[in-house]
Amino acid sequence: MVVTERPPAAVSPPSAAARTFRAGGLVVGLALLALMFLLSIWVGSKSIPFTSTWSVLWHNDGSTDAVIIHDLRIPRTLLGVVVGVALGLAGAVMQALTRNPLADPGLLGVNTGAAAAVVSGIAFVGVTGVLGYIWFAFAGAAIASVVVYVLGSAGRSATPDRLVLAGSAVMAVLQAYIVGVLLLMPETFNQFRFWNVGSLSGRKWDVLLQISPFVVVGAIIALLLARPLNVLALGDQTGRALGAHVGRTRVLGAVVVTLLCGAGTAAIGPVLFLGLAVPHAARMLVGPDQRWVLPYSMLLAPIALIGADVVGRVLNPPEELQAGIVVAFLGAPVFIALCRRRKLARL
């Protein structure tokens, strides 16, 4: 069963007041993101006064507090920003491509493909550590998304329903493979579970630098696709009648989802519900126009991810609850609410 929304009417030009509101919302979002950044580098298992945090933020004096902030908390927070941008954009693009309000980036098999590759790397190659996981996860995400797209477009051009069905089939196969390997090789599970939970903890500058180029490229392509995605929302036939390159838009959208979700998942592991819920929050604020939904998703997702990471640090100090767990706890009620909305139609 696939859940879809009815194609919206053509996006009408916003009034001057609406444009002012939306632009003001972006400014407020940037301010809130800056506030979350400061909160993230201030809060942690080691208590550091805010005055000291502010001082060493601008002047690395080599003290213990400076090392903690510059070598641990700043890269961790920046990675949260980058991964949040990636997952928020990937979710918005995925929902626009499939015209499915319950779609998240995992529908292309990206998350499951990354997990299957990491399990294989641990079990058969002996990969250890986050840096080793990244490239296996990225390769697995890319291969899975390509397989899904090939299956979804077999015999004719890919359609949203065919992509979703192909993604579900690929995910089922990969999930069975993961479970089989973990059952046969229990020692693999001990390493895999720390990546699979979705955590910013322990990620440093090297992880951030490795995934950032992919996120930058994916984000640029996503923003350039805003207008074509608006046309695609009217349906394939209407889009073609208006001169849109439907097939090219869908291929580029799949590439964007693979780059963004693959990079984010490779860096910190799967984070459920972020790519699902954030685009809905963006549309509640600015409507269905992708020219605004995409930038808002870029802001709201890192705010949510960093906020979840901070909450996980303060719940039971000095122990930490991983950000992926906090996001899942908060995102599950959102998912249930979306399923109960009357405006959703079943095919």
Buried (B, 14 or more C-beta within 10 A) or exposed (E): EBBBBEBBEEBEEBEEEBEEEBEEBBEEBEEBBEEBBBBBBBBBEEEBEEEBBBBBBEEEEEEEBBEBBBEBBBBBBBBBBBBBBBBBBBBBBBBBBBBBBBBBBBBBBBBBBBBBBBBBBBBEEEBEEBEBBBBBBBBBBBBBBBBBBEBBBEEEEBBBBBBBBBBBBBBEBBBEBBEEBBEEBEEBBEBBEBBBBBBBBEBBBEBBEBBBEBBBBBBEBBBEBBBBBBBBBBBBEBBEEEEBBBEEBBBBBBBBBBBBBBBBBBBBBBBBBBBBBBBBBBBEBBBBBBBBBBBBBBBBBBBBBBBBBBBBBEEEEEEBBBBBBBBBEBBEEBBEEBEEEEEBEEE
